[in-house]
Amino acid sequence: MKPMKIVVRYMDGQIVKGYSEYFDPESPSFLLYEDPGGVSPIELAIEKLKAVFLVKSLEGNPEYSERKVFHKSESPRSRKVEVKFVDGEVMQGIAIRCDAQRSGFFLIPPDPESNNISIFAVSKAVINLHNL
């Protein structure tokens, strides 16, 4: 299996980038490597994180202006939500497995050209979640 490219954002704003062989949102932690197939991973406790971004590229495309909201004409068959995090950031997406009893939930960004494939929002970092 090819390692996933991951960008992690802590609640304090710190950002860590790397690779993971396996990310299980139900596990209390996961391992992140500096490079694919690397050694000496760091263990990240999910409860200390704001969000985990599964990305296409660790560098992203600074020239691309990502669409952060849904167009009014878009009506995906899935649950469109808006999430407000403890740091004030607001994000829209299609919610996957959204359940208050879980450690978090996945969001699919509104822009299919986004560098983010999916985002795991950690429940402890979310202060408001509502349907669009």
KEKE-3310 file (N, C-alpha, C; in steps of 0.2 Angstrom, whole numbers, plus 5000, padded with zeros to 4 digits):
npx = (5004:5003:5010:5000:4998:4999:4993:4994:4985:4987:4978:4983:4988:5000:5008:5011:5018:5018:5020:5009:5006:4994:4979:4968:4954:4947:4956:4967:4978:4991:5004:5016:5027:5042:5046:5041:5041:5050:5060:5059:5046:5034:5023:5006:4994:4977:4967:4973:4974:4967:4963:4965:4972:4970:4980:4983:4996:5010:5015:5006:4997:5001:4997:4984:4967:4957:4940:4930:4917:4901:4892:4877:4869:4873:4869:4873:4870:4873:4876:4878:4888:4892:4906:4912:4927:4937:4946:4941:4940:4931:4923:4917:4909:4906:4899:4905:4901:4897:4895:4892:4897:4909:4927:4929:4925:4924:4926:4922:4929:4921:4927:4932:4944:4953:4967:4965:4960:4952:4946:4949:4940:4942:4932:4933:4939:4929:4917:4905:4893:4883:4869:4869)
npy = (4994:5011:5025:5037:5054:5067:5081:5088:5097:5105:5110:5122:5128:5124:5115:5100:5090:5075:5057:5043:5026:5021:5027:5027:5033:5029:5025:5030:5036:5039:5035:5045:5048:5056:5055:5045:5028:5029:5030:5030:5036:5049:5049:5053:5060:5059:5066:5078:5085:5097:5094:5082:5082:5073:5073:5078:5083:5087:5099:5107:5119:5134:5144:5141:5146:5140:5135:5137:5136:5129:5130:5138:5131:5118:5103:5090:5073:5069:5074:5091:5101:5114:5118:5125:5128:5128:5138:5147:5146:5142:5130:5122:5107:5090:5079:5064:5050:5056:5058:5062:5054:5049:5051:5060:5066:5064:5075:5080:5091:5106:5109:5101:5101:5104:5103:5095:5079:5073:5078:5075:5080:5084:5080:5086:5098:5105:5118:5121:5114:5113:5109:5113)
npz = (5000:4996:5005:5013:5010:5022:5031:5046:5058:5073:5088:5093:5082:5076:5063:5055:5043:5033:5030:5031:5034:5038:5043:5056:5062:5073:5082:5096:5092:5079:5068:5060:5047:5042:5029:5014:5018:5028:5043:5061:5066:5071:5085:5085:5095:5093:5100:5103:5092:5079:5066:5053:5037:5023:5009:4992:4988:4998:4997:4991:4980:4979:4970:4966:4969:4980:4981:4994:4998:4995:4979:4977:4968:4969:4974:4982:4985:4997:5015:5017:5026:5038:5047:5062:5070:5086:5085:5077:5064:5049:5040:5025:5019:5013:5024:5032:5040:5052:5068:5085:5095:5091:5089:5079:5062:5045:5031:5015:5004:4996:4984:4970:4965:4975:4985:4996:4999:5008:5024:5041:5054:5071:5084:5097:5094:5087:5088:5083:5072:5058:5047:5030)
capx = (5000:5006:5008:4996:5001:4995:4995:4991:4985:4985:4973:4987:4990:5006:5007:5015:5017:5022:5017:5006:5004:4987:4976:4962:4951:4945:4962:4969:4984:4993:5011:5018:5034:5044:5046:5038:5045:5055:5060:5058:5040:5032:5016:5002:4988:4971:4964:4977:4973:4961:4961:4970:4971:4973:4981:4986:5003:5012:5017:5000:4998:4999:4994:4977:4962:4952:4933:4929:4910:4897:4888:4870:4866:4875:4865:4875:4865:4876:4875:4882:4888:4897:4910:4916:4932:4938:4951:4937:4940:4925:4925:4911:4911:4901:4900:4905:4901:4896:4892:4895:4900:4915:4932:4928:4921:4927:4923:4925:4929:4917:4930:4935:4951:4956:4973:4963:4956:4947:4948:4946:4939:4942:4926:4935:4941:4923:4912:4898:4892:4876:4868:4868)
capy = (5000:5017:5029:5043:5061:5069:5087:5088:5104:5105:5115:5128:5131:5120:5111:5094:5086:5068:5051:5038:5019:5019:5032:5025:5038:5026:5024:5036:5039:5036:5036:5050:5048:5062:5053:5038:5022:5032:5027:5035:5040:5052:5046:5059:5059:5062:5071:5085:5088:5100:5091:5078:5083:5068:5078:5075:5085:5090:5106:5111:5123:5141:5148:5139:5149:5135:5137:5135:5135:5126:5135:5137:5127:5112:5099:5083:5068:5068:5079:5097:5104:5120:5117:5130:5126:5132:5144:5152:5144:5139:5125:5118:5100:5084:5075:5057:5046:5062:5056:5065:5049:5047:5055:5065:5064:5066:5080:5080:5098:5107:5110:5094:5102:5105:5098:5091:5074:5073:5081:5072:5085:5081:5082:5091:5105:5108:5121:5121:5110:5113:5107:5118)
capz = (5000:4996:5011:5012:5012:5027:5034:5053:5061:5080:5090:5094:5076:5074:5057:5054:5037:5032:5027:5036:5031:5040:5048:5059:5066:5079:5086:5099:5089:5073:5066:5055:5045:5038:5022:5013:5019:5033:5050:5067:5065:5077:5086:5086:5098:5089:5105:5103:5085:5076:5060:5049:5030:5018:5003:4985:4988:5004:4995:4988:4975:4981:4965:4965:4973:4982:4983:5001:5000:4990:4975:4979:4963:4970:4979:4982:4988:5004:5020:5017:5033:5040:5054:5065:5075:5092:5083:5073:5056:5047:5034:5023:5016:5014:5030:5031:5047:5057:5074:5091:5099:5088:5090:5074:5056:5038:5027:5008:5002:4991:4977:4968:4963:4981:4987:5001:4997:5014:5031:5047:5059:5077:5088:5102:5091:5084:5092:5080:5066:5056:5040:5025)
cpx = (5004:5005:5004:5000:4996:4998:4991:4991:4983:4981:4977:4990:4996:5004:5012:5013:5021:5018:5014:5004:4997:4985:4969:4959:4948:4950:4964:4975:4986:5000:5012:5025:5036:5045:5043:5043:5051:5055:5059:5052:5038:5024:5012:4995:4982:4968:4967:4977:4967:4959:4967:4968:4974:4974:4984:4994:5004:5013:5011:5001:4996:4996:4986:4973:4957:4945:4932:4922:4907:4893:4881:4866:4868:4871:4867:4870:4867:4874:4880:4882:4893:4900:4913:4921:4934:4942:4947:4936:4934:4926:4918:4914:4905:4903:4900:4905:4901:4892:4895:4898:4907:4920:4932:4924:4925:4923:4926:4924:4924:4920:4934:4942:4955:4962:4971:4958:4950:4950:4945:4946:4938:4937:4928:4937:4935:4919:4905:4898:4884:4875:4867:4861)
cpy = (5006:5022:5035:5049:5064:5076:5087:5095:5103:5111:5122:5131:5128:5115:5106:5091:5080:5063:5046:5032:5018:5024:5029:5030:5036:5025:5030:5040:5036:5038:5040:5050:5054:5061:5046:5033:5024:5028:5032:5039:5044:5050:5053:5057:5063:5068:5078:5089:5092:5096:5087:5079:5077:5072:5074:5077:5088:5098:5110:5115:5131:5146:5147:5142:5144:5138:5133:5134:5131:5131:5133:5132:5119:5108:5092:5079:5067:5074:5085:5100:5110:5118:5123:5127:5131:5138:5149:5150:5140:5136:5122:5111:5095:5080:5068:5054:5052:5059:5059:5060:5047:5052:5061:5062:5067:5071:5080:5088:5100:5108:5104:5095:5104:5101:5093:5085:5073:5075:5077:5078:5082:5084:5087:5098:5108:5111:5121:5117:5110:5111:5113:5117)
cpz = (5000:5002:5009:5014:5017:5030:5041:5056:5069:5082:5092:5088:5073:5068:5056:5047:5036:5029:5033:5032:5032:5045:5050:5064:5073:5084:5090:5096:5083:5072:5060:5053:5041:5031:5021:5014:5025:5039:5055:5066:5072:5078:5088:5089:5095:5094:5105:5097:5084:5070:5057:5042:5026:5011:4997:4985:4995:5003:4993:4982:4977:4976:4964:4971:4975:4983:4989:5003:4994:4986:4977:4974:4965:4975:4979:4986:4996:5008:5019:5024:5033:5047:5056:5071:5080:5090:5079:5066:5055:5040:5032:5020:5016:5020:5029:5038:5052:5063:5081:5095:5097:5090:5085:5068:5050:5035:5020:5006:4996:4984:4976:4966:4969:4982:4992:4998:5002:5020:5036:5053:5066:5081:5093:5100:5087:5089:5090:5073:5064:5049:5036:5021)
residu = (MET:LYS:PRO:MET:LYS:ILE:VAL:VAL:ARG:TYR:MET:ASP:GLY:GLN:ILE:VAL:LYS:GLY:TYR:SER:GLU:TYR:PHE:ASP:PRO:GLU:SER:PRO:SER:PHE:LEU:LEU:TYR:GLU:ASP:PRO:GLY:GLY:VAL:SER:PRO:ILE:GLU:LEU:ALA:ILE:GLU:LYS:LEU:LYS:ALA:VAL:PHE:LEU:VAL:LYS:SER:LEU:GLU:GLY:ASN:PRO:GLU:TYR:SER:GLU:ARG:LYS:VAL:PHE:HIS:LYS:SER:GLU:SER:PRO:ARG:SER:ARG:LYS:VAL:GLU:VAL:LYS:PHE:VAL:ASP:GLY:GLU:VAL:MET:GLN:GLY:ILE:ALA:ILE:ARG:CYS:ASP:ALA:GLN:ARG:SER:GLY:PHE:PHE:LEU:ILE:PRO:PRO:ASP:PRO:GLU:SER:ASN:ASN:ILE:SER:ILE:PHE:ALA:VAL:SER:LYS:ALA:VAL:ILE:ASN:LEU:HIS:ASN:LEU)
# end
